[in-house]
Amino acid sequence: MPGRPDMGGRLVVVSNRVALPDQTATGGLASAMRAALQERGGLWFGWSGKVARLSGEVHRLRDGMVEYATMDLSRSDHDEFYDGFANRTLWPLLHYRPDLVDYNRKHLAGYLRVNQLFADHLMSLISSGDIIWINDYHLIPLAAMLRERGVRNRIGFFLHTPLPAAGLLIALPLHNELLETLARYDLVGLHTPRDRRALEEYFLHELGATMRRDGHIRTPDGHSFRAEVFPIGIDTAEVAQSASHADEHEEIHDLKQSLEGRALIIGVDRLDYSKGLPERFLAYARLLERSPQLHRMVSFLQIAPPSRGGVPEYRQIRRELERSAGHINGMYAAPDWVPIRYVNSSFPHSVLSGYYRAARVGLVTPLRDGMNLVAKEYVASQNPEDPGVLVLSRFAGAAQELGDALLVNPADTEEVAEALERALAMPLEERLVRWRRMMDVLERQDVTAWRNAFFRRLVE
């Protein structure tokens, strides 16, 4: 049975999805984990993304120092674990939307069953010296299940979403049975001090835990763990380098030509109700209403790849945005000008960085977000001699680090419209100062610094 590790063991990453060697690593988690594993060597385990007749078949692949192991899920396991409890119960709760929580005991049973499958397969994949790093809300109880099987390795957990206050968490039926399993990790990482306070207060006031002098949270049954803040970053140098060569892409040339000298506002978000997209469209409409001098002078490009099509709320928001974009264009468009371009497609990072660089304003206004790396990518993509302006929701985790953005409440359409007007008119001197200060943060706290800080703390 795995014992207490020496610190020279492999890194074992566990996440819901795995970015295989032949796949583009999308998102901060995938990029960070791939880089850590390539640097240190180790194993990445998770769902294959495939729905099979039965759950549990494991596919293994080696690429240099990294081994990949992925597991298929049956249709019922996928629907109850992923579409069900993870994305119709936990996701809305963690994003402060209790009104959208769809709780079903059958879905909870599926969530726990799939986590048990993860634990069963991990037992044959890990050894005593391994350091295990589990990621995100899909796998909250996994450490407790591994501990039940006798695993004593160091196990860390990182939550990539926000964490609401205890008053919301207790709205989840059987919340204590799920969330108290976090105490079986050695280290729980969160994006912001607000998230850490929420976790501490939940354990102290709802579960009767105590805070020890050394910073550990100790539960009444004797388990203890640390909760600490590690704001995830991006590969700042790579994003900046990619953006600097963006003009080599035909797509960037075509976009600039279509603008005909107009200022571009850009938003890039997965199609999700947490991203504040309906409110964003209303704020842009309000900008056009209050500032007629901007007609024909500005265009708004919103890229929103669809996701989780099996969840009704996602189909609904897509229909809502299509109606809103059509209404705005019907109100304000001219024969030579389309005010809003709404695109339900995804683009490679190399193209996106060019789109960011071409935009005078980056509009990032989620209602709640764990971090929001689009905000950081927009800043890193800017031309150092003529940077754009970031308009950022104060409820995104990135707002804790990027105070030189124009911070807004995304629900206040007037405030967002005012910020857009200010951003479009901001003189170069002010833009340079604000961009440089934000870029200093991104260069200092990049994705390498994030994963190294978490890993170093986990093995201490």
Secondary structure as GFF3:
##gff-version 3
##sequence-region A 1 460
A	DSSP	beta_strand	11	17	.	.	.	ID=ss1
A	DSSP	alpha_helix	28	40	.	.	.	ID=ss2
A	DSSP	beta_strand	42	52	.	.	.	ID=ss3
A	DSSP	beta_strand	58	63	.	.	.	ID=ss4
A	DSSP	beta_strand	66	74	.	.	.	ID=ss5
A	DSSP	alpha_helix	75	77	.	.	.	ID=ss6
A	DSSP	pi_helix	78	90	.	.	.	ID=ss7
A	DSSP	alpha_helix	91	94	.	.	.	ID=ss8
A	DSSP	three_ten_helix	98	100	.	.	.	ID=ss9
A	DSSP	alpha_helix	105	123	.	.	.	ID=ss10
A	DSSP	beta_strand	131	135	.	.	.	ID=ss11
A	DSSP	three_ten_helix	137	139	.	.	.	ID=ss12
A	DSSP	alpha_helix	142	148	.	.	.	ID=ss13
A	DSSP	beta_strand	155	158	.	.	.	ID=ss14
A	DSSP	alpha_helix	166	169	.	.	.	ID=ss15
A	DSSP	alpha_helix	175	179	.	.	.	ID=ss16
A	DSSP	three_ten_helix	180	184	.	.	.	ID=ss17
A	DSSP	beta_strand	187	190	.	.	.	ID=ss18
A	DSSP	alpha_helix	193	205	.	.	.	ID=ss19
A	DSSP	beta_strand	210	211	.	.	.	ID=ss20
A	DSSP	beta_strand	217	218	.	.	.	ID=ss21
A	DSSP	beta_strand	224	229	.	.	.	ID=ss22
A	DSSP	alpha_helix	236	244	.	.	.	ID=ss23
A	DSSP	three_ten_helix	246	248	.	.	.	ID=ss24
A	DSSP	alpha_helix	250	259	.	.	.	ID=ss25
A	DSSP	beta_strand	263	268	.	.	.	ID=ss26
A	DSSP	three_ten_helix	273	275	.	.	.	ID=ss27
A	DSSP	alpha_helix	277	290	.	.	.	ID=ss28
A	DSSP	three_ten_helix	292	294	.	.	.	ID=ss29
A	DSSP	beta_strand	298	303	.	.	.	ID=ss30
A	DSSP	alpha_helix	312	332	.	.	.	ID=ss31
A	DSSP	beta_strand	340	343	.	.	.	ID=ss32
A	DSSP	alpha_helix	349	358	.	.	.	ID=ss33
A	DSSP	beta_strand	361	364	.	.	.	ID=ss34
A	DSSP	alpha_helix	373	380	.	.	.	ID=ss35
A	DSSP	beta_strand	389	393	.	.	.	ID=ss36
A	DSSP	three_ten_helix	397	400	.	.	.	ID=ss37
A	DSSP	beta_strand	406	408	.	.	.	ID=ss38
A	DSSP	alpha_helix	413	425	.	.	.	ID=ss39
A	DSSP	alpha_helix	428	444	.	.	.	ID=ss40
A	DSSP	alpha_helix	447	459	.	.	.	ID=ss41
###
